[in-house]
Amino acid sequence: MPHADLVFLGGSVITVDGRDRVTEALAVVDGRIAAVGTETEVRELCGPKTRIVELDGGAVLPGINDSHLHAFGVGLNRPPVVVDVGFPRVRSIAEVTAAVRERARELPEGTWIRGTGWDAAFLAECQADPSRSPDRADLDAATTAHPVVLEETYGHSSWLNSAALRAAGIDADTVGPPGSEVVKDPATGQPTGLLREFGAQALVHAHLPSADREQRRTALRTTLDVLTPLGITSFTDPALGPGGDGQLGGAFHQEGIEVYAEFARSGELRARVNVLLLFGDPDKAATARDIEDGLREFRPPQGIDPARLRIAGVKIFADGIPPSRTAWMTEPYECHPDAYGSLVVGGDSEAAREAELAAMIAAAHEAGYQVGTHATGDRAVDAVVAAYVAAARTGEPDPRHYVIHGDLLSQETIATMARNRIGLNPQPAIQSALGELLSEVIGEERTARQHAMRGVLDAGVPLAFSSDAPVTAPDWRAGIAAAVLRESKASGKVIGAEHRIGVLEAIRCYTLGGAWQDHAEDWKGSLEVGKVADLCVLGADPLAVDPHELPEVPVRMTVLDGEVVHEA
């Protein structure tokens, strides 16, 4: 065997293999893992040109796979393109106003000001008075000469000033499409400046200037500069295509696929990327015809290594999210006893929408594509899982369709998913961010069992963790801590302690779990001889530290295909 290019010694090698072995050393030859074992065994591969990395008690993990991350959304929603109004940079509505005022001084009148990251749960005025909501008057105090639109950190609400409302033609008579809301002041009937869910947000999104090709290149470079130092070597971009051209300033625009292809050909793509195609505008009720026509017209990029860029499947939206009362639920919302939410696909009745959802999934499946479906309410998840089971009776024998989010799952549905190898892709950090505030919407019992990962893992459901960035920061360390601790970010309260999982289990969900979702577990996702040398090197052993300290464990090095692409 030739001498190793890289050798790691003096710490823990967390393999995530079938036996969950933790060994002492690892060697890399020609971009592949050549040895995993004791220091004595691995030192035998050292030669005069071998680089030896002393771990000093740290650890080597498989490269992190963030299996649901909107890369262009991350880059297009970071300064200097937009104003950062997220916690902890701003902690009050007054500070949001100040940040917008500062940007307004820099821009000509009439120029749109965009911002991102606000969360009412972390704004002092809303904490002091739960009935207080962000209002257009707060932004009018910053500027009346610039249209202002600030996206909530979760991407499902927008906060506008009066100039933006006028520019979008939103007034007292404007009603959002089904499943969305133009929030009105109950005393005056006038819009408050809050738009909830995609349908209402589209009223202003249509007026936002979309990013151009160079801005998309800049956005992708920005995102890679964020991800690589975190040890992320793979990710799935879960919504790019003609259905996303008007979303969030073009963050879901199909041109993103072309930019990925450019970067892959030039060698600038410092990660392995899987893409889900988006057909049918999520602001409207999508149909199977949207998917059939879209796949017929789609032409994938050519001449690209599929191990670096792969068009993996199709994204479908089934319902909304519990805080906005648009998740399709079996039981009504705690805060709104008459509301159960609804599917957002085409159809005049729930039965018709459920049939259309099944037809959409079948259309993508029959075309040979994997399907990832956004579903949060338990009734929506049930409909999606039933459609997956029906579709799998024909065509691809191992489609690996999966539920995105899957906040609420019945025991029966968990068993069905395990039996049919239907994956689940949740985001632990979202639960931590929402915390006990969700109990006001769906009740304490359902909040406690949201993302019940202990039962999901025990049942054998394929599980891949992700960030949904920019909804939450793309920091897997915080995601692991959230899954292990299940503590509210705002209060520290434990939510559903019985659903906690272990650190090693969570690491598996961020590595081999994502590789399974990518149909790639045979060649990536664990540290085994012959697999690609995609590595995340840490300055401490994550299995040995207090889980509360996990977000602070330093990433020392990122290795992709045996090449060091980041070193602290």
RODO-2510 file (C-alpha; in nm, 4 decimals, decimal comma):
residues 568
     n   res          X          Y          Z
     1     m     0,0000     0,0000     0,0000
     2     p     0,1327     0,3498    -0,0804
     3     h     0,2215     0,5911     0,1968
     4     a    -0,0618     0,7976     0,3417
     5     d    -0,1210     1,1567     0,2402
     6     l    -0,2879     1,2415     0,5717
     7     v    -0,2806     1,0671     0,9076
     8     f    -0,4777     1,1613     1,2198
     9     l    -0,3465     1,0498     1,5595
    10     g    -0,3895     1,1238     1,9277
    11     g    -0,7653     1,1486     1,9650
    12     s    -1,0948     0,9791     1,8861
    13     v    -1,1986     0,8598     1,5411
    14     i    -1,5780     0,8390     1,5583
    15     t    -1,6472     0,6052     1,2681
    16     v    -2,0328     0,5903     1,2688
    17     d    -1,9931     0,2446     1,1179
    18     g    -2,2257    -0,0480     1,1756
    19     r    -2,0742    -0,1120     1,5191
    20     d    -2,0341     0,2535     1,6187
    21     r    -1,6634     0,1976     1,6695
    22     v    -1,4478     0,4735     1,8144
    23     t    -1,0822     0,4140     1,7229
    24     e    -0,7508     0,5950     1,7675
    25     a    -0,6244     0,6822     1,4218
    26     l    -0,7121     0,7219     1,0544
    27     a    -0,5137     0,7385     0,7304
    28     v    -0,6029     0,8891     0,3926
    29     v    -0,4557     0,7825     0,0561
    30     d    -0,5578     0,9414    -0,2761
    31     g    -0,8781     1,0910    -0,1388
    32     r    -0,9989     0,7682     0,0223
    33     i    -0,9870     0,6308     0,3743
    34     a    -0,7065     0,3747     0,3732
    35     a    -0,6977     0,2663     0,7376
    36     v    -0,8982     0,3071     1,0567
    37     g    -0,7593     0,1535     1,3725
    38     t    -0,4885     0,1822     1,6356
    39     e    -0,2047     0,4339     1,6200
    40     t     0,0421     0,1488     1,5732
    41     e    -0,1497     0,0162     1,2714
    42     v    -0,1894     0,3558     1,1092
    43     r     0,1673     0,4755     1,1701
    44     e     0,2858     0,1944     0,9445
    45     l     0,1418     0,3934     0,6510
    46     c     0,3419     0,7076     0,7281
    47     g     0,6114     0,8098     0,4823
    48     p     0,8395     1,1101     0,4299
    49     k     0,5605     1,3155     0,2673
    50     t     0,2787     1,2127     0,4996
    51     r     0,1147     1,4980     0,6871
    52     i     0,0511     1,3893     1,0457
    53     v    -0,2280     1,5754     1,2254
    54     e    -0,2088     1,5448     1,6043
    55     l    -0,5633     1,5576     1,7393
    56     d    -0,4518     1,6447     2,0939
    57     g    -0,7587     1,4786     2,2428
    58     g    -0,9917     1,6039     1,9718
    59     a    -1,1918     1,3943     1,7306
    60     v    -1,2450     1,3081     1,3659
    61     l    -1,6019     1,2643     1,2387
    62     p    -1,7372     1,1888     0,8943
    63     g    -1,7962     1,5111     0,7014
    64     i    -2,1237     1,6686     0,8125
    65     n    -2,4222     1,6337     0,5777
    66     d    -2,6818     1,9099     0,6225
    67     s    -2,9599     1,7335     0,4379
    68     h    -3,1985     2,0318     0,4010
    69     l    -3,0336     2,3701     0,3493
    70     h    -3,1269     2,6581     0,1176
    71     a    -2,7798     2,7698     0,0102
    72     f    -2,8906     3,0685    -0,1955
    73     g    -3,1318     3,1643     0,0793
    74     v    -2,8360     3,1764     0,3179
    75     g    -2,6152     3,3853     0,0901
    76     l    -2,8829     3,6232    -0,0356
    77     n    -3,0008     3,6859     0,3189
    78     r    -2,6699     3,7863     0,4707
    79     p    -2,5098     4,1286     0,4945
    80     p    -2,4232     4,3336     0,3023
    81     v    -2,7131     4,2327     0,0758
    82     v    -2,9674     4,2563     0,3568
    83     v    -2,9967     4,4008     0,7049
    84     d    -2,9392     4,1524     0,9860
    85     v    -3,2286     4,1884     1,2312
    86     g    -3,1815     3,8497     1,3953
    87     f    -3,1100     3,7572     1,7540
    88     p    -2,8635     3,8245     1,9135
    89     r    -2,7654     4,1209     1,6945
    90     v    -3,0997     4,2824     1,7729
    91     r    -3,2973     4,2111     2,0875
    92     s    -3,5879     4,4544     2,0587
    93     i    -3,8195     4,6226     1,8114
    94     a    -3,6427     4,9488     1,8925
    95     e    -3,3132     4,7951     1,7767
    96     v    -3,4801     4,6693     1,4571
    97     t    -3,5974     5,0247     1,3910
    98     a    -3,2462     5,1580     1,4491
    99     a    -3,0895     4,9012     1,2146
   100     v    -3,3344     4,9867     0,9350
   101     r    -3,2839     5,3606     0,9917
   102     e    -2,9088     5,3139     0,9554
   103     r    -2,9502     5,1299     0,6240
   104     a    -3,1968     5,3902     0,4967
   105     r    -2,9309     5,6611     0,5404
   106     e    -2,7062     5,4661     0,3020
   107     l    -2,9564     5,4163     0,0178
   108     p    -3,1357     5,6481    -0,2273
   109     e    -3,5015     5,7080    -0,1571
   110     g    -3,7285     5,4519    -0,3177
   111     t    -3,4719     5,1713    -0,2891
   112     w    -3,6056     4,8541    -0,1319
   113     i    -3,4580     4,7640     0,2055
   114     r    -3,4594     4,3930     0,2854
   115     g    -3,3805     4,2343     0,6171
   116     t    -3,3967     3,8931     0,7726
   117     g    -3,3836     3,7056     1,1006
   118     w    -3,6450     3,8653     1,3264
   119     d    -3,8314     3,6463     1,5708
   120     a    -4,0978     3,7948     1,7981
   121     a    -3,9983     3,5479     2,0695
   122     f    -3,6662     3,7312     2,1056
   123     l    -3,7908     4,0911     2,0819
   124     a    -3,8081     4,2556     2,4234
   125     e    -4,1350     4,4394     2,3631
   126     c    -4,3111     4,1172     2,2570
   127     q    -4,1666     3,9290     2,5522
   128     a    -4,2953     4,1952     2,7922
   129     d    -4,6403     4,2048     2,6299
   130     p    -4,7478     3,8840     2,4506
   131     s    -5,0219     4,0778     2,2716
   132     r    -4,7601     4,3069     2,1133
   133     s    -4,6698     4,2233     1,7538
   134     p    -4,4315     4,3874     1,5075
   135     d    -4,6169     4,6663     1,3290
   136     r    -4,5643     4,8831     1,0215
   137     a    -4,5441     5,1873     1,2500
   138     d    -4,2216     5,0470     1,3967
   139     l    -4,0622     5,0519     1,0526
   140     d    -4,2234     5,3804     0,9478
   141     a    -4,0299     5,5326     1,2369
   142     a    -3,7126     5,4296     1,0544
   143     t    -3,8108     5,5425     0,7043
   144     t    -4,1155     5,6318     0,5005
   145     a    -3,9111     5,6946     0,1862
   146     h    -3,7952     5,3352     0,1343
   147     p    -4,0121     5,0242     0,1041
   148     v    -3,9012     4,7883     0,3819
   149     v    -3,9632     4,4146     0,4044
   150     l    -3,8111     4,2064     0,6832
   151     e    -3,8361     3,8285     0,6671
   152     e    -3,8957     3,6310     0,9855
   153     t    -3,6161     3,3882     1,0685
   154     y    -3,8427     3,0917     0,9836
   155     g    -3,9303     3,2387     0,6437
   156     h    -4,3072     3,2148     0,6946
   157     s    -4,3846     3,5764     0,7893
   158     s    -4,2875     3,9158     0,6487
   159     w    -4,2916     4,2537     0,8264
   160     l    -4,3518     4,5582     0,6039
   161     n    -4,3596     4,9334     0,6451
   162     s    -4,6291     5,1523     0,4919
   163     a    -4,4245     5,2255     0,1803
   164     a    -4,3876     4,8533     0,1081
   165     l    -4,7583     4,7941     0,1634
   166     r    -4,8381     5,0695    -0,0878
   167     a    -4,5864     4,9350    -0,3379
   168     a    -4,7473     4,5925    -0,3146
   169     g    -5,1018     4,7333    -0,3351
   170     i    -5,1959     4,5908     0,0036
   171     d    -5,4764     4,7758     0,1825
   172     a    -5,7798     4,7149     0,4027
   173     d    -5,9538     4,5211     0,1242
   174     t    -5,6627     4,2833     0,0564
   175     v    -5,7139     3,9235     0,1629
   176     g    -5,4400     3,6647     0,1480
   177     p    -5,4941     3,3430    -0,0489
   178     p    -5,6196     3,0368     0,1458
   179     g    -5,3719     2,9224     0,4062
   180     s    -5,2198     3,2681     0,4448
   181     e    -5,3077     3,5950     0,6138
   182     v    -5,2753     3,9686     0,5643
   183     v    -5,2919     4,0643     0,9322
   184     k    -5,5356     4,3502     1,0029
   185     d    -5,5768     4,5807     1,3008
   186     p    -5,9119     4,4750     1,4556
   187     a    -5,9930     4,8349     1,5490
   188     t    -5,9245     5,0001     1,2104
   189     g    -5,9285     4,7125     0,9618
   190     q    -5,6006     4,8377     0,8172
   191     p    -5,3054     4,6028     0,7512
   192     t    -5,0571     4,5976     1,0369
   193     g    -4,7637     4,5198     0,8106
   194     l    -4,7474     4,1470     0,8911
   195     l    -4,7976     3,8931     0,6125
   196     r    -4,8185     3,5302     0,7175
   197     e    -4,7396     3,2329     0,4943
   198     f    -4,6317     3,2117     0,1333
   199     g    -4,9601     3,3179    -0,0254
   200     a    -4,9743     3,6540     0,1525
   201     q    -4,5985     3,7024     0,1315
   202     a    -4,6190     3,6598    -0,2456
   203     l    -4,8099     3,9882    -0,2613
   204     v    -4,4879     4,1693    -0,1768
   205     h    -4,2371     3,9149    -0,3101
   206     a    -4,3653     3,9895    -0,6603
   207     h    -4,2373     4,3460    -0,6219
   208     l    -3,8932     4,2655    -0,4822
   209     p    -3,6050     4,3010    -0,7261
   210     s    -3,4732     3,9509    -0,7949
   211     a    -3,1062     3,8680    -0,7625
   212     d    -2,9039     3,8601    -1,0823
   213     r    -2,6549     3,5927    -1,1909
   214     e    -2,3542     3,7598    -1,0296
   215     q    -2,5416     3,8087    -0,7029
   216     r    -2,6209     3,4376    -0,7053
   217     r    -2,2542     3,3549    -0,7544
   218     t    -2,1677     3,5854    -0,4664
   219     a    -2,4402     3,4281    -0,2542
   220     l    -2,3107     3,0750    -0,3157
   221     r    -1,9538     3,1787    -0,2346
   222     t    -2,0796     3,3415     0,0851
   223     t    -2,2654     3,0266     0,1841
   224     l    -1,9688     2,7994     0,1140
   225     d    -1,7551     3,0329     0,3239
   226     v    -2,0030     2,9724     0,6068
   227     l    -2,0412     2,5965     0,5627
   228     t    -1,6846     2,4834     0,5028
   229     p    -1,5491     2,6085     0,8396
   230     l    -1,8324     2,4157     1,0082
   231     g    -1,7086     2,0826     0,8724
   232     i    -2,0023     2,0512     0,6304
   233     t    -1,8975     1,8519     0,3236
   234     s    -2,2430     1,7616     0,1834
   235     f    -2,5808     1,9284     0,1729
   236     t    -2,9169     1,9086    -0,0010
   237     d    -3,0630     2,2246    -0,1519
   238     p    -3,4301     2,1314    -0,1285
   239     a    -3,6126     2,3686    -0,3636
   240     l    -3,4723     2,5063    -0,6882
   241     g    -3,6758     2,5411    -1,0043
   242     p    -3,9355     2,7463    -1,1919
   243     g    -4,1754     2,7146    -0,8990
   244     g    -3,9388     2,9185    -0,6858
   245     d    -3,8565     3,2038    -0,9196
   246     g    -4,0504     3,4564    -0,7114
   247     q    -3,9544     3,3306    -0,3661
   248     l    -3,7486     3,5369    -0,1181
   249     g    -3,5855     3,7583    -0,3764
   250     g    -3,5147     3,4605    -0,6002
   251     a    -3,3516     3,2323    -0,3433
   252     f    -3,5314     2,9315    -0,4986
   253     h    -3,4756     3,0467    -0,8583
   254     q    -3,3928     2,7753    -1,1117
   255     e    -3,0845     2,9745    -1,2162
   256     g    -2,9292     2,8450    -0,8944
   257     i    -2,8893     2,5048    -1,0612
   258     e    -2,6837     2,6657    -1,3372
   259     v    -2,4648     2,8421    -1,0802
   260     y    -2,4067     2,5127    -0,9003
   261     a    -2,3050     2,3599    -1,2332
   262     e    -2,0596     2,6447    -1,2977
   263     f    -1,8995     2,5960    -0,9581
   264     a    -1,8845     2,2172    -0,9992
   265     r    -1,7084     2,2473    -1,3362
   266     s    -1,4606     2,5071    -1,2092
   267     g    -1,3784     2,3181    -0,8893
   268     e    -1,5153     2,5983    -0,6729
   269     l    -1,7957     2,3854    -0,5257
   270     r    -1,6444     2,2915    -0,1893
   271     a    -1,9199     2,0465    -0,0985
   272     r    -2,1231     1,7615    -0,2425
   273     v    -2,4647     1,8979    -0,3376
   274     n    -2,7967     1,7241    -0,3975
   275     v    -3,0839     1,9306    -0,5400
   276     l    -3,4604     1,8873    -0,5196
   277     l    -3,6526     2,0438    -0,8072
   278     l    -3,9475     2,2724    -0,7354
   279     f    -4,2341     2,2813    -0,9852
   280     g    -4,5506     2,4735    -0,9191
   281     d    -4,5522     2,8016    -0,7315
   282     p    -4,5730     2,7323    -0,3531
   283     d    -4,7688     3,0580    -0,3239
   284     k    -5,0495     2,8845    -0,5122
   285     a    -5,2067     2,5407    -0,5040
   286     a    -4,9693     2,3187    -0,7011
   287     t    -5,0889     2,0239    -0,9094
   288     a    -4,9599     1,7024    -1,0615
   289     r    -4,9662     1,8745    -1,4001
   290     d    -4,7094     2,1253    -1,2730
   291     i    -4,4734     1,8379    -1,1941
   292     e    -4,5423     1,6442    -1,5132
   293     d    -4,4874     1,9501    -1,7337
   294     g    -4,1872     2,0647    -1,5329
   295     l    -4,0068     1,7318    -1,5507
   296     r    -4,0822     1,7043    -1,9224
   297     e    -3,9184     2,0419    -1,9862
   298     f    -3,6307     2,0128    -1,7371
   299     r    -3,2816     1,9590    -1,8781
   300     p    -3,0221     1,8639    -1,6151
   301     p    -2,6732     2,0122    -1,6395
   302     q    -2,4276     1,7955    -1,8320
   303     g    -2,0650     1,6976    -1,7839
   304     i    -2,0686     1,7048    -1,4029
   305     d    -1,9534     1,4432    -1,1545
   306     p    -2,2753     1,3271    -0,9793
   307     a    -2,0706     1,2732    -0,6633
   308     r    -2,0273     1,6529    -0,6542
   309     l    -2,3608     1,7774    -0,7970
   310     r    -2,6690     1,5590    -0,8364
   311     i    -3,0285     1,6390    -0,9259
   312     a    -3,1777     1,4089    -0,6665
   313     g    -3,5517     1,4553    -0,6689
   314     v    -3,8603     1,6735    -0,6450
   315     k    -3,9820     1,8949    -0,3604
   316     i    -4,3535     1,9131    -0,2807
   317     f    -4,5302     2,1346    -0,0266
   318     a    -4,8204     1,9620     0,1507
   319     d    -4,9127     2,2069     0,4289
   320     g    -4,7776     2,4928     0,6394
   321     i    -4,6330     2,5136     0,9899
   322     p    -4,8052     2,4982     1,3310
   323     p    -4,7264     2,8551     1,4463
   324     s    -4,9136     2,9986     1,1473
   325     r    -5,2153     2,7680     1,1943
   326     t    -5,1685     2,6232     0,8451
   327     a    -5,0424     2,2762     0,9364
   328     w    -5,3064     2,0129     0,8585
   329     m    -5,3891     1,8612     1,1977
   330     t    -5,5947     1,5685     1,3254
   331     e    -5,7004     1,7708     1,6297
   332     p    -5,7739     2,1458     1,6265
   333     y    -5,5278     2,4130     1,7294
   334     e    -5,5237     2,4979     2,0985
   335     c    -5,5435     2,8710     2,0266
   336     h    -5,8079     2,8374     1,7554
   337     p    -6,0528     2,5542     1,8374
   338     d    -6,2162     2,5627     1,4931
   339     a    -5,8923     2,5467     1,2903
   340     y    -5,7380     2,2253     1,1616
   341     g    -5,5235     2,3680     0,8807
   342     s    -5,5283     2,2262     0,5311
   343     l    -5,3252     2,0812     0,2493
   344     v    -5,2015     2,3510     0,0123
   345     v    -5,2131     2,1468    -0,3095
   346     g    -5,4842     2,1893    -0,5730
   347     g    -5,8448     2,0818    -0,5176
   348     d    -6,1719     2,2256    -0,3909
   349     s    -6,2128     1,9862    -0,0992
   350     e    -5,9840     1,8070     0,1449
   351     a    -6,0480     1,4785    -0,0358
   352     a    -5,9667     1,6349    -0,3714
   353     r    -5,6496     1,7902    -0,2330
   354     e    -5,5407     1,4607    -0,0828
   355     a    -5,5964     1,2926    -0,4199
   356     e    -5,3980     1,5675    -0,5940
   357     l    -5,1132     1,5275    -0,3446
   358     a    -5,1007     1,1551    -0,4201
   359     a    -5,1014     1,2297    -0,7926
   360     m    -4,8122     1,4765    -0,7526
   361     i    -4,6056     1,2225    -0,5620
   362     a    -4,6895     0,9508    -0,8138
   363     a    -4,5881     1,1756    -1,1056
   364     a    -4,2429     1,2379    -0,9602
   365     h    -4,1999     0,8756    -0,8525
   366     e    -4,2966     0,7370    -1,1930
   367     a    -4,0446     0,9696    -1,3546
   368     g    -3,7749     0,8062    -1,1412
   369     y    -3,7226     1,0862    -0,8903
   370     q    -3,6951     1,0777    -0,5137
   371     v    -3,9597     1,2910    -0,3411
   372     g    -3,9146     1,5121    -0,0361
   373     t    -4,2449     1,6515     0,0898
   374     h    -4,2833     1,9390     0,3356
   375     a    -4,5422     1,8175     0,5886
   376     t    -4,5794     1,9295     0,9487
   377     g    -4,9254     1,8536     1,0832
   378     d    -4,9982     1,4900     1,1682
   379     r    -5,2850     1,4645     0,9218
   380     a    -5,0664     1,6012     0,6421
   381     v    -4,7895     1,3538     0,7269
   382     d    -5,0416     1,0684     0,7202
   383     a    -5,1544     1,1758     0,3717
   384     v    -4,7979     1,2006     0,2460
   385     v    -4,6931     0,8641     0,3884
   386     a    -5,0003     0,6950     0,2392
   387     a    -4,9155     0,8452    -0,0995
   388     y    -4,5550     0,7255    -0,0726
   389     v    -4,6669     0,3717     0,0077
   390     a    -4,9055     0,3713    -0,2882
   391     a    -4,6454     0,5107    -0,5289
   392     a    -4,3792     0,2602    -0,4242
   393     r    -4,5876    -0,0312    -0,5553
   394     t    -4,4497     0,0486    -0,9009
   395     g    -4,1232     0,1745    -1,0451
   396     e    -3,8043     0,2323    -0,8435
   397     p    -3,7797    -0,0397    -0,5749
   398     d    -3,5831     0,1803    -0,3331
   399     p    -3,7015     0,5384    -0,3915
   400     r    -3,6141     0,6664    -0,0423
   401     h    -3,8904     0,9221    -0,0400
   402     y    -3,8951     1,1215     0,2813
   403     v    -4,1007     1,3569     0,4942
   404     i    -3,9502     1,7013     0,5481
   405     h    -4,0093     1,8394     0,8997
   406     g    -4,2706     1,5844     1,0150
   407     d    -4,3287     1,7774     1,3357
   408     l    -4,6115     1,5565     1,4606
   409     l    -4,6243     1,1823     1,3979
   410     s    -4,8651     0,9190     1,5246
   411     q    -4,7287     0,5849     1,6425
   412     e    -4,9084     0,4157     1,3546
   413     t    -4,7452     0,6460     1,1011
   414     i    -4,4011     0,5936     1,2554
   415     a    -4,4506     0,2181     1,2203
   416     t    -4,5607     0,2571     0,8575
   417     m    -4,2589     0,4716     0,7772
   418     a    -4,0222     0,2187     0,9341
   419     r    -4,1844    -0,0748     0,7560
   420     n    -4,1647     0,0984     0,4170
   421     r    -3,8253     0,2658     0,4674
   422     i    -3,9700     0,6162     0,4348
   423     g    -3,7235     0,8723     0,5650
   424     l    -3,7732     1,1638     0,8012
   425     n    -3,5861     1,4932     0,7795
   426     p    -3,6471     1,7125     1,0875
   427     q    -3,4586     2,0174     1,2183
   428     p    -3,3928     1,9906     1,5939
   429     a    -3,2826     2,3546     1,6208
   430     i    -3,6242     2,4752     1,5047
   431     q    -3,7902     2,3040     1,7992
   432     s    -3,5347     2,4599     2,0325
   433     a    -3,6027     2,8031     1,8815
   434     l    -3,9811     2,7735     1,9061
   435     g    -3,9605     2,6258     2,2545
   436     e    -4,2625     2,6213     2,4759
   437     l    -4,4162     2,9104     2,2784
   438     l    -4,5581     2,6482     2,0435
   439     s    -4,7729     2,5176     2,3275
   440     e    -4,9928     2,8262     2,2954
   441     v    -5,0707     2,7175     1,9394
   442     i    -5,1024     2,3392     1,9549
   443     g    -5,1065     2,2695     2,3291
   444     e    -4,8526     2,1361     2,5764
   445     e    -4,9055     1,7664     2,5009
   446     r    -4,8399     1,8002     2,1286
   447     t    -4,5527     2,0404     2,1857
   448     a    -4,3831     1,7871     2,4144
   449     r    -4,3964     1,5136     2,1512
   450     q    -4,3052     1,7320     1,8552
   451     h    -4,0049     1,5744     1,6800
   452     a    -4,0249     1,2626     1,8979
   453     m    -3,6888     1,1360     1,7788
   454     r    -3,6432     0,8692     2,0457
   455     g    -3,9441     0,6762     1,9214
   456     v    -3,8580     0,7387     1,5578
   457     l    -3,5079     0,5959     1,5997
   458     d    -3,6256     0,3024     1,8094
   459     a    -3,8811     0,2129     1,5414
   460     g    -3,6112     0,2103     1,2725
   461     v    -3,7237     0,5055     1,0601
   462     p    -3,4335     0,6364     0,8443
   463     l    -3,3494     0,9708     1,0030
   464     a    -3,1448     1,2604     0,8623
   465     f    -3,1010     1,5874     1,0543
   466     s    -3,0708     1,9288     0,8945
   467     s    -3,0870     2,3025     0,9653
   468     d    -3,3302     2,4350     0,7010
   469     a    -3,0906     2,7320     0,6876
   470     p    -3,1512     3,0224     0,6749
   471     v    -3,4465     2,9283     0,8987
   472     t    -3,1868     2,8333     1,1604
   473     a    -2,8111     2,8759     1,1438
   474     p    -2,6416     2,5910     0,9540
   475     d    -2,4526     2,4838     1,2657
   476     w    -2,4899     2,1109     1,3218
   477     r    -2,3329     2,1414     1,6673
   478     a    -2,6349     2,3424     1,7855
   479     g    -2,8619     2,0906     1,6133
   480     i    -2,7053     1,8005     1,8012
   481     a    -2,7317     1,9861     2,1314
   482     a    -3,0986     2,0573     2,0599
   483     a    -3,1765     1,6921     1,9858
   484     v    -2,9873     1,5701     2,2915
   485     l    -3,1128     1,8308     2,5401
   486     r    -3,4563     1,9304     2,4016
   487     e    -3,4298     2,2651     2,5791
   488     s    -3,6016     2,5876     2,4798
   489     k    -3,3473     2,8347     2,3485
   490     a    -3,5341     3,1221     2,5108
   491     s    -3,6038     2,9796     2,8576
   492     g    -3,3998     2,6622     2,8959
   493     k    -3,7146     2,4649     2,9759
   494     v    -3,6953     2,0962     2,8838
   495     i    -3,9657     1,9969     2,6338
   496     g    -4,0411     1,6263     2,6101
   497     a    -3,7410     1,4823     2,7961
   498     e    -3,8465     1,1280     2,7070
   499     h    -3,7772     1,2042     2,3399
   500     r    -3,4097     1,2928     2,3888
   501     i    -3,1492     1,0958     2,1952
   502     g    -2,7762     1,0407     2,2496
   503     v    -2,4894     1,2430     2,1067
   504     l    -2,3602     0,9561     1,8936
   505     e    -2,7110     0,8920     1,7606
   506     a    -2,7418     1,2595     1,6660
   507     i    -2,4009     1,2538     1,4945
   508     r    -2,5205     0,9568     1,2900
   509     c    -2,8274     1,1589     1,1840
   510     y    -2,5977     1,4370     1,0576
   511     t    -2,3642     1,2004     0,8699
   512     l    -2,4714     0,8518     0,7673
   513     g    -2,8388     0,9483     0,7848
   514     g    -2,7875     1,2140     0,5220
   515     a    -2,5797     0,9744     0,3122
   516     w    -2,8704     0,7268     0,3169
   517     q    -3,1055     1,0006     0,1995
   518     d    -2,8583     1,0739    -0,0823
   519     h    -2,8430     0,7050    -0,1909
   520     a    -2,4733     0,7326    -0,1037
   521     e    -2,4156     0,5393     0,2186
   522     d    -2,1943     0,2901     0,0326
   523     w    -1,9282     0,5549    -0,0346
   524     k    -1,9720     0,8372     0,2184
   525     g    -2,1225     0,9136     0,5599
   526     s    -1,8993     0,6975     0,7809
   527     l    -1,5268     0,6480     0,8372
   528     e    -1,4619     0,3098     0,6801
   529     v    -1,1858     0,1843     0,4545
   530     g    -1,2589     0,2610     0,0898
   531     k    -1,5025     0,5456     0,1512
   532     v    -1,4274     0,9022     0,0453
   533     a    -1,2149     1,1015     0,2860
   534     d    -1,4736     1,3653     0,3776
   535     l    -1,3816     1,4581     0,7334
   536     c    -1,4736     1,7005     1,0107
   537     v    -1,1937     1,7451     1,2651
   538     l    -1,2862     1,8822     1,6084
   539     g    -1,0801     2,0374     1,8846
   540     a    -1,2564     1,8287     2,1509
   541     d    -1,4302     1,4929     2,1705
   542     p    -1,8077     1,5520     2,1356
   543     l    -1,8766     1,2266     2,3192
   544     a    -1,6855     1,3499     2,6233
   545     v    -1,8119     1,7070     2,6717
   546     d    -2,1271     1,8307     2,8426
   547     p    -2,3949     1,8499     2,5678
   548     h    -2,4511     2,2147     2,6616
   549     e    -2,0936     2,2796     2,5459
   550     l    -2,1330     2,1114     2,2072
   551     p    -2,2067     2,4361     2,0150
   552     e    -1,8697     2,5718     2,1322
   553     v    -1,6584     2,2706     2,0305
   554     p    -1,4189     2,4142     1,7686
   555     v    -1,3972     2,2770     1,4148
   556     r    -1,0231     2,2563     1,3477
   557     m    -1,0246     2,1216     0,9945
   558     t    -1,2519     2,0228     0,7061
   559     v    -1,1377     1,7656     0,4516
   560     l    -1,3188     1,6984     0,1227
   561     d    -1,2043     1,4171    -0,1047
   562     g    -0,8830     1,3991     0,0964
   563     e    -0,8070     1,7692     0,0420
   564     v    -0,7915     2,0098     0,3348
   565     v    -1,0436     2,2809     0,2408
   566     h    -1,0490     2,4560     0,5781
   567     e    -0,8045     2,4788     0,8643
   568     a    -0,8545     2,6950     1,1682
***
